[in-house]
Amino acid sequence: MIQIKIALTVGHSLLKNGCYTSADGKIYGGCNEYTYCKRLSKELTQALRKNGHTVTRIICPEKTFISSTQERSYKLNIINSDNYDLVIEVHLNAATPSAEGTEVLYKSNNGKKFATQVQKQLSTIFKDRGIKQRSDLYILNGTKPPAILIETFFCTNKKDYKKGKGLANRKKLAKLIAKGIEQAH
């Protein structure tokens, strides 16, 4: 097993005024994207470390930033000042209550390898929306190492959230993501 150095970031933040920069699907029976991903990142850090990887978990300081634009420079400064092999950012998708499934975004060919394997694992639980190449997201195009952005499921979909709700399910998702990372390298 090859050990790699991973920067694991949580998408979005909690602003100084108490507002989240993320989607909130609670009105549809789902969950808040930021709070869910913050919890998922703990489980994912443990699963990746159990596989022998070095993981730095990056969460924007809470109730500090006044706008979402500050997230970019905060994360990119940390990531690009070290020698990471991979960047993983965890998110939840949001749309209408009927939208469902998982997808992994990437920019580079190296990122595509990781996206493909993580998508393969997560689609054993959620509807497979496929991998998507994107060049308009700072976490994918602003980092020196390859990066993937995981849209784990739809926070606005009650059925998706039920599959991801609770510690046991978050641990299961973390293990699947970690397995995908292993299979990609």
C-alpha positions as a printed NumPy array, in Angstrom:
array([[  0.   ,   0.   ,   0.   ],
       [  1.421,   3.362,  -1.066],
       [  0.924,   6.046,   1.551],
       [ -0.065,   9.483,   0.325],
       [ -0.389,  12.903,   1.917],
       [ -3.969,  14.174,   1.681],
       [ -5.536,  17.586,   2.29 ],
       [ -9.172,  16.952,   3.247],
       [-11.329,  20.069,   3.165],
       [-14.886,  20.7  ,   4.223],
       [-16.863,  22.634,   1.653],
       [-18.238,  26.007,   2.745],
       [-18.145,  27.735,   6.121],
       [-20.06 ,  29.364,   8.964],
       [-19.79 ,  33.147,   8.627],
       [-19.312,  35.731,  11.358],
       [-23.019,  36.642,  11.236],
       [-23.997,  32.995,  11.859],
       [-25.084,  32.245,   8.28 ],
       [-23.855,  29.158,   6.465],
       [-22.417,  29.502,   2.965],
       [-23.767,  26.034,   2.195],
       [-27.116,  24.559,   1.209],
       [-29.683,  23.646,   3.824],
       [-32.025,  20.806,   2.938],
       [-33.721,  20.53 ,   6.333],
       [-36.983,  21.993,   5.033],
       [-37.202,  19.   ,   2.675],
       [-36.373,  16.387,   5.317],
       [-32.648,  16.475,   4.526],
       [-29.778,  18.207,   6.298],
       [-27.446,  21.195,   6.381],
       [-24.537,  20.603,   3.992],
       [-21.794,  22.234,   6.072],
       [-22.636,  20.596,   9.391],
       [-23.008,  17.177,   7.76 ],
       [-19.722,  17.429,   5.856],
       [-17.896,  18.645,   8.942],
       [-18.988,  15.443,  10.712],
       [-18.265,  13.261,   7.668],
       [-14.757,  14.705,   7.43 ],
       [-13.968,  13.361,  10.919],
       [-14.945,   9.844,   9.895],
       [-13.142,  10.145,   6.565],
       [ -9.956,  11.368,   8.262],
       [-10.005,   8.281,  10.501],
       [-10.675,   5.899,   7.587],
       [ -7.858,   7.366,   5.48 ],
       [ -5.408,   7.318,   8.395],
       [ -6.351,   3.701,   9.114],
       [ -5.155,   2.978,   5.563],
       [ -1.802,   4.579,   6.417],
       [ -2.252,   7.985,   4.807],
       [ -1.251,  11.322,   6.288],
       [ -4.332,  13.544,   6.42 ],
       [ -4.685,  17.234,   7.181],
       [ -8.312,  18.181,   7.81 ],
       [ -9.014,  21.763,   6.735],
       [-12.091,  23.552,   8.032],
       [-12.53 ,  27.299,   7.671],
       [-12.535,  29.106,  11.03 ],
       [-16.135,  29.454,  12.183],
       [-17.766,  32.841,  12.755],
       [-14.666,  34.627,  11.431],
       [-15.175,  35.288,   7.711],
       [-17.609,  37.941,   6.55 ],
       [-18.065,  36.452,   3.052],
       [-17.688,  33.131,   1.26 ],
       [-14.905,  34.556,  -0.921],
       [-12.549,  34.317,   2.06 ],
       [-12.837,  30.514,   2.015],
       [-10.843,  30.312,  -1.218],
       [ -7.675,  32.06 ,  -0.074],
       [ -7.788,  30.375,   3.329],
       [ -7.883,  26.848,   1.876],
       [ -5.589,  27.415,  -1.094],
       [ -2.875,  29.012,   1.064],
       [ -2.794,  25.97 ,   3.329],
       [ -2.935,  23.421,   0.508],
       [ -0.4  ,  25.066,  -1.788],
       [  2.119,  25.758,   0.99 ],
       [  2.677,  22.037,   1.583],
       [  3.457,  19.001,  -0.562],
       [  0.147,  17.165,  -0.709],
       [ -0.429,  14.301,  -3.121],
       [ -4.209,  14.721,  -3.251],
       [ -6.935,  17.161,  -2.233],
       [-10.401,  15.892,  -1.327],
       [-13.231,  18.327,  -0.666],
       [-16.501,  16.977,   0.709],
       [-19.83 ,  18.528,  -0.212],
       [-23.491,  17.65 ,  -0.485],
       [-25.466,  18.532,  -3.578],
       [-28.686,  20.581,  -3.449],
       [-31.588,  21.042,  -5.846],
       [-35.243,  20.116,  -5.833],
       [-36.385,  17.473,  -3.328],
       [-36.594,  14.895,  -6.132],
       [-32.945,  15.273,  -7.26 ],
       [-30.861,  12.393,  -5.941],
       [-27.57 ,  10.6  ,  -6.17 ],
       [-23.836,  11.014,  -5.921],
       [-21.212,  12.503,  -8.213],
       [-17.517,  13.271,  -8.031],
       [-15.96 ,  16.251,  -9.785],
       [-12.388,  16.512, -11.028],
       [-10.239,  18.577, -13.4  ],
       [ -7.001,  16.695, -14.184],
       [ -6.407,  13.181, -15.53 ],
       [ -4.862,  12.243, -12.195],
       [ -7.949,  13.594, -10.428],
       [-10.106,  11.563, -12.807],
       [ -8.52 ,   8.315, -11.534],
       [ -9.532,   9.136,  -7.972],
       [-12.965,  10.465,  -8.985],
       [-13.735,   7.28 , -10.927],
       [-12.937,   4.953,  -8.033],
       [-14.677,   7.042,  -5.348],
       [-17.754,   7.337,  -7.583],
       [-17.734,   3.565,  -8.1  ],
       [-17.868,   3.056,  -4.323],
       [-20.463,   5.701,  -3.441],
       [-22.768,   4.578,  -6.241],
       [-23.207,   1.276,  -4.418],
       [-25.446,   3.26 ,  -2.049],
       [-26.662,   6.277,  -4.022],
       [-27.899,   6.775,  -7.582],
       [-24.88 ,   7.048,  -9.894],
       [-24.759,  10.532, -11.441],
       [-21.272,   9.856, -12.808],
       [-18.02 ,  11.746, -12.625],
       [-17.783,  15.219, -14.137],
       [-14.807,  17.231, -15.312],
       [-15.016,  20.85 , -14.152],
       [-12.593,  23.72 , -14.552],
       [-14.63 ,  26.461, -12.88 ],
       [-14.198,  25.469,  -9.211],
       [-11.278,  26.901,  -7.248],
       [-10.608,  23.727,  -5.275],
       [-10.131,  21.827,  -8.537],
       [ -8.196,  24.408, -10.528],
       [ -6.366,  26.352,  -7.809],
       [ -4.463,  23.535,  -6.119],
       [ -1.025,  22.224,  -7.051],
       [ -1.917,  18.56 ,  -6.353],
       [ -4.807,  16.829,  -8.114],
       [ -8.141,  17.413,  -6.447],
       [-11.586,  15.862,  -6.333],
       [-14.799,  17.385,  -5.055],
       [-17.238,  14.794,  -3.752],
       [-20.954,  15.625,  -3.928],
       [-21.758,  12.771,  -1.575],
       [-25.548,  12.96 ,  -1.93 ],
       [-28.357,  15.539,  -2.121],
       [-28.965,  17.277,   1.194],
       [-32.371,  18.281,  -0.221],
       [-33.443,  14.672,  -0.761],
       [-35.027,  12.895,   2.208],
       [-34.262,   9.414,   0.814],
       [-30.587,  10.242,   0.193],
       [-30.225,  11.766,   3.649],
       [-31.75 ,   8.68 ,   5.28 ],
       [-28.927,   6.609,   3.716],
       [-26.284,   8.991,   5.097],
       [-27.843,   9.941,   8.436],
       [-26.149,   9.03 ,  11.713],
       [-22.669,   8.011,  12.789],
       [-22.858,   4.433,  11.478],
       [-23.84 ,   5.605,   7.991],
       [-21.186,   8.355,   7.968],
       [-18.575,   5.737,   8.904],
       [-19.815,   3.516,   6.087],
       [-19.553,   6.371,   3.567],
       [-16.081,   7.278,   4.845],
       [-14.919,   3.686,   4.386],
       [-16.282,   3.631,   0.835],
       [-14.494,   6.879,  -0.048],
       [-11.257,   5.598,   1.515],
       [-11.622,   2.35 ,  -0.461],
       [-11.993,   4.352,  -3.662],
       [ -8.824,   6.301,  -2.858],
       [ -6.971,   3.002,  -2.302],
       [ -8.153,   1.572,  -5.589],
       [ -7.076,   4.675,  -7.503],
       [ -3.405,   4.644,  -6.525]])
